[in-house]
């Protein structure tokens, strides 16, 4: 009986959703300094905003600012959220999964705190089974064990706990997050593998990064109402900001798998804790 009511609720939500205007949001935080990669990503988002009526690029300082702007847009035409992507840095050095909206950090440590999520909670009225939410930070959905460094002890990343917390805020919607890096290559709104891959640099060749390499290209989806956390293929955004799932996973590509194996084989054996004390 419970499954029947659940199916009916989702069907009703999808039927109602089809009758409402969908708006997609790409949300970034305001940078304190100049970062070339961040500028290129924001430029791509701005271009998509200009050429797509229902796509909105928001560059904000806080969750309050983001939610206020989103609500203002949606209330104009009784719209609903189609896809909402939180573009953010993940901080590997702190030893747990997180993402930021401006100056506000969210992780398993505070995502269940109603005071912390008071602004995000207000968006639930604009979300349903037709809504997809992307945690766009590196390691946002990581479930592996962090090996430890000078700043944080070894322990579980708890990205799944973060996803579950977001799911509780938006119980009908699908939540997506990556176990590994989330890249911002050119063409991120091309419905391709622009989020897949790995960063360049010798610092990522240390053994302390081994868990991240092992989960390269791995994404998860969580839906609170369905009560399921499942693995999905590589996540992508199209030119209108819709969150899509690729037909093939990044590591199903010969090129992706070959590069992963090559880099894992070259990782330095000795774990130098100080090597990530200043890195993301």
N, C-alpha and C positions, 0 to 999 in steps of 0.2 A: 504493500500500500504506500509506503514511504517513497519508493521509487516512482510510483505513478504520479504522486503529488509533485515530486521533483521534476519529472519530465514535463508535466503540465505547466509548472512555473516557468521553466526554461522556454517552452514553446510560446507561452503567452508573452514573455519578455521579447523574444525574437520577432513575433508578429507585430507587437507595438513598436519595436525599434524600426521596422521597415517603413513605418509611416512618419518617422521623424528625421530631421536633417542631422547628418553626422558630421562632426567636426574633429579633426585630428590635430594633436598638439605635440610639438617638439620643444622640450624645455631644457634650457641650459642656464648655468650660473654665470654671473658677471665675474670676469677675471680681474685680479688685482694687478697683473702685469701683462706684458705681451707674450703670447704663446702662438707660434705660427700655426701649429696643428689645430688649435682651438679656433683661430681666426678663419681657417679654411672651412672647417665644419660649419661654423656659424654663417659663413657666406653661402654655402650650399643650402642651408636651411632657409636663409633669407630669400634666395632665388625661388625656392619651392613655394614659399609663402606668397611671393609676388604673383606667381603664375597659377596658383590654385586657391580659389575662393574660400574653401573650407579647410585649408591647412594653415596652421598658425605657429609661427616661430616666436617663442617667448624667451627673452634673456632677462633673468630676474636675480634679485638679491636675497630672496627668502621664499619659504613656502607660502607665507601670507600673501606676498605680492603675486605669486603664480596663481594661487587659487582665486584671488580677487579678479585677476584679468580673465581667467578661464570662465568664471561664472558670468562676468559681464558679456562675454562673447556669446555664451550659450543662451542666456536669458533674452537676447534680442530676437531670436526666432524659435524659442522653445526647443533648442537643439539638444543633442545628446553627444557624449564622447564616443568616437569611433575607436581611435587609437591614441594613446598618450605615452610618449617616450621621454624618460628622464635621462638626459645625457649628463654623465657625471664621471669623475675619476673614482677608481677604487684604490684604496690604500693598503697594499699588501703588507707593508711594514707594521701595521697596527694589529694584524693577526685575526681579523674578522671581516666578514662581508659588510659592505655599506654602500650607500649612495647619498648624494647631496642634492638639495634644492636650494641653490644660493648658499647661504651660510648655515643652513640647517642640515645636520647629518641624521640619517636613519639607519638603524641596524637592529639586530636581534635584541640588543640591550634596551632599546626604547620604543620599538615599533608597537608594543602592546600597551604603552602608556597613553591614555586618552588625552592627557595634557599636551604631550608631544605631537600627537596626530590630529589635534583639534581642527586644523585647517584642512588637511587632506580629507578628513571625514566628511566635510561639506560637499565633496565632489561625488559622493556615493549616489546622490539623488540624480546625477547625470550619467550614471554608469549602469549597464545591464549585461545580459548575456551576449550582446553584440559589441561589447567593449573589450579591447585588448590593451594591456598595460605592460610597458617594457622597462625593466631596470637596466639602464644602459651603461652601468659601471662595470669595469673589469672585476671578475670574481664575485659579482653580485649574487650569484646562486651557488657559490662554491660549497661543497660538502666535505672536502678533503681536510686533512689535518695540516695546519700551519706548522712548519718545523721549528719555529722560534727564532728570535733575534735579540738584539740588545734592548729593544723597546717593549717586546711582548713575549710571553712564554709560549711554548708549543701548545697547540690546542685546536679544536675543531673550528672551522670558519663560520659555520652556522648560517650559510646563505639560504638554506631551505627554511630555516626559522624566520628569516627576514621575508621570504616570499609568502609564507603562511600568514605572517602578520599583515602584509599588504592585502592578501586574499580576504582576511577577516574584515578589512575596511571596505572592500569591494567584492562581496561574496558571490555575485553572479558572473564576474568578469574573469578572463584568463590573464594570468600573470606570467611573464617571461623573464628569464635571467640566465646569464652565462656562468659556467663553472670556471672559465678561463678568461683570456683577454678579450676585450671588445675593441676592435680596431676602428679607426675612422679614416678609411681610405677615400680617395676621390670617387665620387659617384655613389655616396651612401644612400641616395634616394633613387637608385637604379634597380631595385629589387634583385640584387646580386649577392656576391660574397664579400662586400665591402667591410662588413663587421668581423669577418673571419681572418685568421692568420695570427701573426705574432709581431712584437716590436723588435726593431733592430737594436743592436748595442751589446757590447761585451758584458755589461752588468747582468743581462738576462741569461748568460751562459753559466752562471753559478749553480751549484747543485741545490741550493736553497729554493730555486725556482722549479725544481723537478715536478712537484704536484701540478703546477700550472701547465707545464708542457704535457704532462700525462692526460690532462683533460682538455687539451686544445680543441676548439670547435664544438665543445659540448654545451648544449642548452637544455633548460628544463622549463616545463609549463606546469602551473599550479592553478587549480580552480577549487575554491573553498567549498562551494555548494556540492560539487561532485566529490570532494574529499580525496582528490587524486593529484599526485606529483609524478609526472611522467617525463621521460626524455623525448626531445623533439629534434628535428633536423635544424640546420643553421637558420637563424632568424634574419630577416631582411626588412627593409622599408622600401616602398615604391614611391613614385614621384608625388603622390598625394599624401604621403605619410602613413599609409596603411601598414600595419605590422603583418608580415607574411612569413610563412614557413617554406623554405626551399624544398624542392622535391628530392634533393640529395644532400646529405650532410657533407660538411667541408672535408672530413677525413675519409669520405667515400671517394673523393677525387684522388687520383694517383699522385698528383702534385702535392696536395695537402698532406697526405699520409707519408710521402717520401720526405718532405721537409721536416715533419714532426720527428720521425725516426732518426734522421740525420742530426738534428739538433740535440735530441736526448742523448745520442751516443757521444756527443762532444762536451756534455756538461762536466764541469770540474768536479772531481770526486770530493775534495775537501769543502766542507760547508763553512764559509766565512761569514759569520753572523753580521759583521759590520757592513757587508756588501749590500744589504738591503735596508740598513737603518736609515738611509736618506732617500730611499726610492719609494715609488708608488706601490 
